[in-house]
Amino acid sequence: MEIYEELVARGLIAQVTDEKEIKELVNNGKAVFYIGFDPTADSLHVGHFMALCLMKRLQMAGNRPIALIGGGTAHIGDPSGRTDMRSMMTKEQIDHNCECFKKQMSRFIEFGEGKALMVNNADWLLNMNYVDMLRDVGACFSVNNMLRAECYKQRMEKGLSFLEFNYMIMQSYDFYHLYQKYGCNMQFGGDDQWSNMLGGTELIRKKLGKDAYAMTITLLLNSEGKKMGKTVGGAVWLDPQKTSPYEFYQYWRNVGDADVLKCIRMLTFLPLEEIDKMDKWEGSQLNVAKEILAFELTKLVHGEDEANKAQETSRAVFAGAGSHENMPTVTISKNDFTDGKIGLLSLMVKGGLANSNGEARRLVQQGGVSVDDKKITDASFTLNITDFADGIIVKKGKKVIVKFTFE
């Protein structure tokens, strides 16, 4: 099976502009493609993970990836998938985030002479003359067509700033620039980027009379990923300092039964023949599939040693025995106590097990919280400093676990 057919079989392709031409380029290793990453945080997260895996697959098949860091477009903010305007960042924040992205991407993509490229659109966007941009690029865009784009439609009711309205033109110009400088002939992205990507292909065709193509990947992690929820303490990051390997493992270990095989097919590098055999799995076999998914993805992001540790810890925790050293740990200090005591509700909020005391109270009263394997239903339950001598294990339900230690 050739690479394009494999992408289809794995359910990775949502839509393409010119399938025959794209298939020929990709299968013959002639695609020079880019995917953009706006540096809105100091770490990549699971929402970027599928794109990185796709880049890796295509590079392994002989195609050349360009990882575009949006140091310039981050000054504007992508309105796609947003109900409100993004917070504005300083240039220093953006530059710092760009450097963090570069380090993490190197785990997935091989950069170097004749291999993958990493570029930053700040290098060409921030120095552009606005009037020249309007004359050279703006004339190629129809406002009527832009307003019909899904990325703008959802924002029209609440208000779309003129700043954000320019994002499509900026992203389109990126493709145009990369085509001219590096021979980039294809853009990949999530299916929420379709309108922006079409803008880039049309700009190249209008300005240069050349063919350029766009392909969107199915955004598993923008739809089902949100439905699956967040790990303890917030989003699921690829940086081990923000989301530990154990938390990352547990995120995938807790995927719903209906989604596990889809995730294995889309995100792992296991042979399709092996995955197809799992299609008939049900019941307890799906738990085995979840372990396979969690192990393979943790190995990809954090390495095999960390994947083994996370799996061992997970099995030990849910068996009620073994080491807890690799589980998420939150350190509390003397300042967190009042008269030598801390309430369970406050502890849960501090550890990210609940967003508020009210939410924590409901969880406790509903019988969904245990402390050192003892179910607690009294919302006024407190702990003493001395209780933390060997650490305290707090569980929310059966799957979310945090160890609290005293410093």
C-alpha positions in Angstrom: 0.0 0.0 0.0 1.4 3.4 -1.0 1.5 6.3 1.4 -1.6 8.2 0.1 -3.7 5.1 0.2 -2.4 4.4 3.7 -3.5 7.9 4.9 -6.9 7.2 3.5 -7.1 3.8 5.1 -6.1 5.3 8.5 -8.9 7.9 8.2 -6.5 10.8 8.2 -7.8 12.7 5.1 -10.8 14.9 5.4 -10.7 16.7 2.0 -8.3 17.6 -0.8 -8.3 20.1 -3.7 -7.0 17.9 -6.5 -6.8 14.2 -5.4 -5.2 12.8 -8.6 -2.3 15.3 -8.5 -1.9 15.1 -4.7 -1.8 11.3 -4.8 0.9 11.3 -7.5 3.1 13.9 -5.6 2.8 12.2 -2.3 3.3 8.6 -3.5 6.4 9.6 -5.5 8.0 11.6 -2.7 7.7 14.8 -4.6 5.5 16.8 -2.1 7.1 19.7 -0.4 4.5 20.5 2.1 4.0 22.8 5.1 1.9 22.8 8.2 1.7 25.9 10.4 1.9 26.1 14.2 1.0 29.3 15.9 3.1 29.7 19.1 0.2 30.6 21.5 1.9 28.7 24.4 5.3 27.5 25.4 4.6 23.9 24.5 2.9 21.9 21.8 -0.1 20.0 22.9 -2.2 17.0 21.7 -4.0 19.2 19.3 -0.7 19.5 17.4 0.1 15.8 17.8 -1.7 14.4 14.8 -0.1 17.0 12.5 3.4 16.0 13.7 2.6 12.3 13.2 1.4 13.1 9.7 4.6 15.0 8.9 6.6 12.1 10.2 4.7 9.6 8.0 5.2 11.7 4.9 8.9 12.3 5.6 9.4 8.6 6.0 7.9 8.2 2.5 10.4 10.6 1.0 8.4 13.8 1.0 9.9 17.1 2.5 8.1 18.8 5.4 8.3 22.4 6.2 7.3 23.3 9.8 6.1 26.9 9.8 6.2 28.6 13.2 3.7 31.4 13.2 5.8 34.1 14.9 4.2 36.7 12.6 0.6 35.4 12.5 0.7 35.0 16.2 0.6 38.8 16.4 -2.9 38.7 14.9 -4.4 35.4 16.2 -6.4 32.8 14.2 -10.2 33.2 14.6 -10.8 29.6 13.5 -12.6 27.6 16.1 -12.8 30.5 18.4 -15.8 32.3 19.9 -13.8 35.2 21.2 -10.6 37.1 20.3 -7.3 35.5 21.4 -5.3 37.3 24.1 -2.5 39.5 22.6 1.0 38.4 23.3 4.2 40.4 23.5 7.0 39.8 20.9 9.1 38.4 23.8 6.5 35.8 24.6 6.1 34.8 21.0 9.8 34.4 20.5 10.1 32.3 23.6 7.3 30.0 22.5 8.8 29.6 19.0 12.1 28.4 20.6 10.2 25.8 22.7 8.3 24.5 19.6 11.6 24.0 17.7 13.0 21.7 20.5 9.8 19.6 20.7 9.4 19.2 16.9 12.8 17.7 16.6 11.6 14.6 18.4 9.2 13.9 15.4 10.8 15.4 12.3 14.3 15.1 11.0 15.7 18.5 10.2 18.8 19.3 8.3 20.4 19.7 4.8 18.0 18.2 2.3 15.6 17.1 5.0 12.8 19.0 6.8 12.9 22.8 7.1 11.8 24.9 10.0 10.8 28.5 9.2 9.2 31.4 11.0 6.8 33.7 9.2 7.9 36.6 11.4 10.9 36.7 9.0 8.8 38.0 6.1 5.5 39.2 7.6 6.8 41.6 10.2 8.8 43.6 7.7 6.1 43.9 5.0 4.8 47.3 3.9 1.1 47.5 4.4 0.2 49.4 1.3 2.4 47.0 -0.8 0.6 44.1 0.8 -2.8 45.5 0.0 -1.9 46.1 -3.7 0.0 42.9 -4.2 -2.2 40.4 -2.3 -5.4 42.1 -1.1 -6.6 42.6 -4.7 -6.7 38.8 -5.1 -9.3 38.3 -2.3 -13.0 38.8 -2.4 -14.5 40.1 0.8 -17.8 38.4 -0.1 -16.1 35.0 -0.4 -14.1 35.6 2.8 -17.3 36.3 4.8 -18.8 33.0 3.6 -15.8 31.1 5.1 -16.7 28.9 8.2 -13.8 30.4 10.2 -15.5 33.8 10.0 -19.2 32.8 10.1 -19.1 31.6 13.6 -17.6 34.9 14.8 -19.9 37.3 13.1 -22.6 37.3 15.7 -20.2 38.0 18.6 -18.0 40.3 16.6 -15.0 39.8 14.4 -12.2 42.3 14.6 -10.5 43.7 11.5 -7.3 42.4 12.9 -8.5 38.8 12.9 -10.1 39.4 9.5 -6.6 39.7 8.0 -5.6 36.3 9.2 -6.7 34.5 6.1 -4.6 36.8 3.9 -1.6 36.4 6.1 -1.8 32.6 6.0 -2.4 32.6 2.3 0.7 34.8 1.8 2.7 32.2 3.8 2.0 29.6 1.2 2.7 32.0 -1.6 6.1 32.9 0.0 7.0 29.3 0.7 6.1 28.3 -2.9 8.4 31.0 -4.3 11.4 30.4 -1.9 11.3 26.6 -1.3 9.1 25.2 -4.0 6.5 24.3 -1.5 3.6 22.8 -3.5 1.2 21.6 -0.8 -0.3 22.8 2.4 -1.7 20.4 5.1 -3.8 21.4 8.1 -6.8 20.6 10.2 -10.2 20.6 8.6 -11.1 23.9 10.4 -8.4 25.5 8.3 -9.9 24.7 4.9 -11.0 28.2 3.9 -7.6 29.7 4.8 -5.8 26.9 2.9 -7.9 27.5 -0.2 -7.0 31.1 0.0 -3.3 30.2 -0.3 -3.8 27.8 -3.3 -5.9 30.4 -5.1 -3.3 33.2 -4.5 -0.5 31.1 -6.0 -2.6 30.2 -9.0 -3.7 33.8 -9.6 -0.3 35.5 -9.0 2.0 32.9 -10.5 -0.2 30.8 -12.8 1.1 27.7 -11.0 -0.6 24.7 -9.4 -0.6 24.4 -5.7 -2.6 22.0 -3.6 -4.3 21.7 -0.2 -5.1 18.7 1.9 -6.8 18.7 5.3 -6.5 16.0 7.9 -9.4 14.8 10.0 -9.3 16.8 13.2 -9.8 13.9 15.6 -8.2 16.0 18.4 -10.3 19.1 17.8 -13.6 17.3 18.1 -13.3 14.0 19.9 -10.3 15.2 21.8 -12.3 18.0 23.4 -15.0 15.5 24.2 -12.5 13.2 25.9 -11.7 16.1 28.3 -8.6 17.3 29.9 -6.0 15.8 32.2 -5.4 16.8 35.8 -4.4 20.5 35.9 -5.4 21.5 32.4 -4.6 20.8 28.8 -2.5 17.8 27.6 0.9 19.1 26.7 3.9 17.4 25.0 6.3 19.1 27.5 6.9 16.6 30.3 7.2 19.5 32.8 3.6 20.6 32.0 2.0 17.1 31.5 4.0 14.3 33.0 4.6 11.1 30.9 2.2 9.3 33.4 -0.5 11.9 32.8 0.0 11.7 29.1 -0.3 7.9 29.2 -3.4 8.1 31.3 -5.1 10.6 28.9 -4.9 8.0 26.2 -5.6 5.1 28.5 -8.9 6.7 29.3 -10.1 7.1 25.7 -13.7 6.0 25.2 -14.4 2.5 23.9 -15.8 3.9 20.7 -12.7 5.9 19.9 -9.8 3.7 20.9 -9.4 1.9 17.6 -9.9 5.1 15.6 -7.1 6.7 17.6 -4.8 3.6 17.2 -5.3 3.8 13.4 -4.8 7.5 13.1 -2.0 8.1 15.5 0.2 5.1 16.0 2.7 3.6 13.5 1.5 0.0 14.0 0.9 -1.8 10.8 -2.7 -1.6 9.5 -2.9 -5.4 9.2 -2.3 -5.6 12.9 -4.8 -2.9 13.7 -7.5 -4.5 11.4 -7.3 -7.6 13.6 -8.3 -5.5 16.6 -11.6 -4.4 14.9 -13.4 -7.4 16.3 -12.1 -6.8 19.9 -14.7 -6.0 22.5 -15.2 -6.0 26.3 -12.0 -6.5 28.2 -10.0 -6.6 25.0 -10.7 -2.9 24.5 -8.8 -2.3 27.7 -5.8 -4.0 26.1 -6.3 -1.8 23.0 -6.2 1.3 25.3 -3.0 0.1 26.9 -1.5 -0.4 23.4 -2.6 3.1 22.3 -1.3 4.8 25.5 2.0 3.0 25.4 2.7 3.6 21.7 1.9 7.4 21.9 3.8 7.9 25.2 6.8 6.1 23.5 6.5 8.5 20.5 6.5 11.6 22.7 8.6 10.7 25.7 10.6 7.7 24.7 10.3 3.9 25.5 11.7 4.1 29.1 9.1 6.7 30.2 6.4 4.7 28.4 7.3 1.6 30.4 7.4 3.5 33.7 4.0 5.1 33.0 2.5 1.7 32.1 3.9 0.1 35.2 2.6 2.9 37.4 -0.8 2.8 35.8 -1.1 -1.0 36.3 0.1 -0.7 39.9 -2.3 2.1 40.8 -5.4 0.4 39.4 -4.4 -2.9 40.9 -4.1 -1.1 44.3 -0.5 -2.0 44.8 3.0 -1.1 43.6 4.9 2.2 43.2 3.2 5.5 42.8 6.5 7.4 42.1 5.6 8.3 38.5 2.0 9.5 39.0 1.1 13.2 39.0 2.4 14.9 42.2 1.4 18.2 43.7 3.5 19.7 46.5 1.8 21.7 49.2 3.5 24.1 51.7 2.9 25.3 55.2 1.1 28.3 53.7 -1.7 26.1 52.4 -2.7 25.1 55.9 -4.7 26.9 58.5 -4.0 25.9 62.1 -2.2 22.9 60.8 -5.2 21.7 58.7 -6.3 21.8 55.1 -9.8 21.0 53.8 -10.2 18.2 51.2 -12.1 20.6 48.9 -9.2 23.1 48.9 -6.8 20.3 48.3 -8.7 19.1 45.3 -8.8 22.6 43.7 -5.1 23.0 44.3 -4.4 19.7 42.7 -6.6 20.4 39.6 -9.1 17.7 40.6 -11.8 20.3 40.6 -12.1 23.8 39.3 -13.9 25.2 42.3 -14.9 24.4 45.9 -18.4 24.0 44.7 -17.4 21.4 42.1 -15.2 19.6 44.6 -18.1 19.5 47.1 -20.5 17.9 44.6 -17.9 15.3 43.7 -17.3 14.4 47.4 -21.0 14.3 48.2 -21.7 12.0 45.2 -19.1 9.5 46.5 -16.6 10.1 43.7 -13.6 11.0 45.8 -11.3 8.8 47.9 -8.3 9.6 50.1 -5.7 6.8 50.3 -8.4 4.3 49.0 -10.9 5.4 51.6 -14.1 6.9 50.1 -14.9 10.3 51.6 -18.5 11.7 51.4 -18.1 14.4 54.1 -17.4 17.7 52.3 -16.0 19.2 55.6 -13.3 16.5 55.7 -9.8 17.9 56.7 -6.3 16.6 56.8 -3.4 17.5 59.1 0.1 18.3 58.2 1.3 15.0 59.7 -1.0 13.1 57.3 1.3 14.1 54.5 4.4 12.5 55.9 4.4 9.7 53.3 2.2 11.6 50.8 -1.6 11.4 50.3 -3.2 9.8 47.3 -6.5 11.4 46.2 -8.6 9.8 43.5 -11.5 11.3 41.6 -13.5 8.4 40.2 -11.4 5.5 39.1 -9.2 7.2 36.6 -7.9 10.5 37.9 -5.3 10.3 40.6 -3.0 12.8 42.3 -0.4 12.3 44.9 0.1 15.2 47.4 3.3 15.7 49.2 4.3 18.3 51.9 7.4 20.4 51.5 
